[in-house]
Amino acid sequence: MKYLSTRGGAEPQSFSDILLGGLAPDGGLYLPESYPQVADHLAAWRKLSYAELAFEILSLYVDDIPPADLKALCDKTYTAQTYRWSRDAAKAQDIVPLTSLTPDFHLLELSNGPTLAFKDMAMQLLGNLFEYVLDQRNETINILGATSGDTGSAAEYAMRGKHNVRVFMLSPEGKMSAFQRAQMYSLQDANIFNIAVRGMFDDAQDIVKAVSNDAAFKAQYRIGAVNSINWARVMAQVVYYFKGYFEATASNDQRVAFSVPSGNFGNICAGHIARMMGLPVARLVLATNENNVLDEFFRTGVYRPRATAETYVTTSPSMDISKASNFERFVFDLVGRDAGVVRGLWQQVDAGGSFDLRGTPTMAKLASYGFVSGCSTHADRLATIRDVWATHRVMIDTHTADGVKVAREHALPGVPMVVLETAQAVKFSETIQEALGCDPLRPPELEGIEKLPQRVEVIDAALDQVKQIVVRECCR
Ligand SMILES: *Cc1c(COP(=O)(O)O)cnc(C)c1O
């Protein structure tokens, strides 16, 4: 399987070559040259464990890692020990167990990994893939990232203790919850560096972009990224759509709907790909919070990324995005994989503009991709968290609440609705307090993590200071 850029200007690449990189050299995103068709495999796949299913699906996309090694990586990644924080401990071996609220309305638990958010599902695999490929090539990598919460901790827990990998993670000083800070800063692994920047998330993000644009520094210090445009992350996420389908249905002639709390369009992009591969998906329900740029697109055909100043800070913060970095992958498929059209559309987007598909032939095709959408507000989140707790005695987090709220507006009779549960309530205890008047349940092992010693360097929002830390650690 070769990988192409959505903008058509890059040589086709193999999987291992795009694994460690980010954007394609022409500024596009990598996608496989075709989607393998798997409808005939569903019967055999239904019986597989999560790790076995992951191996079958990944094998279709990865042809430059020997199968036995790929199998070992899947087995090592998807264990009940790593994904052990399920509601019902007895179901931990499912890796992504289903919590059924009604016979036709389910939550797919994707947040049972080490950082209690769905990003662990893909990031844990990425950590093992990076270590494997770097060992093979005898190379090292310095991962530089900026986080406002979930991505940074997922990356650190995936890369901690890995050979040949260092992680330098920038976060805005004092802007994350006490729990999120404790999760990241209490890590004592020698290859993990937490850097708190005096400023906002955007200041941290700007420094990371400045380093990425410094080609000489980037090459000399082998700077890499693990952001959500990484193809391997999207690929790993395809697996749980299949597993969720098997858990929510009794036979392969049934269809299901998935509801996905969305920010950068990474999670639901994997759902789109699963559907393109032949998974019987009746609907992909895209749920946003007040930052509704994607909801607006699927309702109107207008894609209008927002300015940073126009981006709301909400109580589902991992969905607070101004533009959706993975959306270009879907649009590439939508326009019939015509890279020239994508280039034209993103010329407008990259210049700070928008695009409008109303009245075009592309708009007429949009309906055939199965998307519907909706958005949710803080008041909706509170009401949904309260209702799910009162009716079902199930506690959900704020992002999952957005997914449940919009799912209820788009349920189809007789079609199971599967809401992807993207985080656990404990990560957002302030809002849980506001909704329910009590503290969320917390896994016993995480009791008191806020009191553990923390390891973090605080610096000004200055490019030079970050570079100095990287240089210092690489020259040790
Ligand atoms: C990252 C994240 C999302 C958004 O996922 P995308 O892939 O960016 O659409 C939703 N919920 C939680 C809890 C997250 O951490």
The ligand as an ORCA input file, in Angstrom:
! r2SCAN-3c Opt
* xyz 0 1
  C      -9.353     14.999     21.076
  C     -10.688     14.802     21.686
  C     -11.880     14.959     20.953
  C     -11.885     15.396     19.504
  O     -11.366     14.411     18.635
  P     -10.952     14.796     17.142
  O     -10.253     13.599     16.630
  O     -10.023     15.978     17.275
  O     -12.183     15.134     16.388
  C     -13.083     14.712     21.582
  N     -13.141     14.365     22.892
  C     -12.022     14.219     23.629
  C     -12.154     13.873     25.059
  C     -10.759     14.424     23.071
  O      -9.647     14.274     23.819
*
